[in-house]
Amino acid sequence: MTKLTRRSLIITAAGAGAASALSAPAIAQAAYPSRPITLVVPWGAGGGTDATARIVGAMLEKEFGQPVNVVNRTGGSGVVGHSAIATGAPDGYTIGMITVEITMMHWQGLTELAPTSYTPLALMNEDPPGVQVNASSPYQNIKQLADFIKANPGKLKASGTGQGGIWHLALVGWLGAMGLPANAVPWVPSNGAAPAMQDLAAGGIDIVTCSVPEAKAMLDAGRARSLAIMAPARNPQFANVPTLNEGLGINYSVGAWRGIGAPKNLPAPIAEKLTASLKKVSESKEFIDFMNARGFGMKWADGAGFAKFMADGDAAMGVAMKAAGLARQS
């Protein structure tokens, strides 16, 4: 009787230990988050990505009742911050703002990081580029501009960002969709959309491809016009600007975008909880008003949708970078 009792005790204790071991991760996940979360931003404070991350972080704090600390990790054309997200512990306490550059950097040979290096959680924003010209430009619509480019390759100059940046590749993609080579409109590198728009207004260049919100100041001042956007539908904030498809019958779209991701192999229950909370953020009046006030485009996708969105964008960026002679790997 004593042996049986002792054996029963041993079995019971072993079973309890196994049950405890199995339930510990579940308990930890159910309690998530139980401490502060770090939200990494690969770009500097004060920019659009930083501003978007901070409103998302502030609203997640309200949702979770835990601090969400936004940390800017800049450098390496976005590599430093994106690496910090990818190499964090997959426990939900390191998340980050993944941007369009993740579909570009590896093609340039800057890093091995790619969209598949993360657990995608949510796509929050996309801003397609517009095609801006000087207010005194003779081109009144996108067809007139396109016809001139076709008839006079190399005559017009464009800008909007550095060589190989998202707005440069947007131009290359648009030219490719018209059957034209990347050099049909030579690119003049700039330090961003703002100085490019100033150069456009001064007559130094002919075209700027950047998001319409970035061009808004010059548009409102009457010094520039936006002829089209590279998107499937018009931006409600700039409803008078047609799409390329409307103006040219070209179904080409691209854009700068921002989403939230985490290190690879994040446990599914934590990923699902984060995605559900991010969806609440995206649907909230506070977030919508914030984005509308800045003219930022809102675009939602859950983890699976964000993964497909990034995969499609990665393939498109590869085509554009090869066409522009900027790809360092196949």
Protein Blocks (a to p, Z undefined) as FASTA:
>chain_A
ZZmmmmmmmmmmmmmmmmmmmmmmmmmmmmpcfbdcddddfbdehiaklmmmmmmmmmmm
mmnopacdddddeejhhmmmmmmmmmmccehpaccdddfklmmmmmnopambdfklpccf
bdfbdcdddddddfkbcbfbfklmmmmmmmmghkaccdhbaehiaklmmmmmmmmmnopa
fklpccdddebjklmmmmmmnopambdcddfklmmmmmmnopaccfbdcdfbdcfklmmb
ccfklmnopacdddddddddddehiafklmmmmmmmmmmmmmpmklmmmmmmnopacddd
dfklmmmmmmmmmmmmmmmmmmnopafbZZ
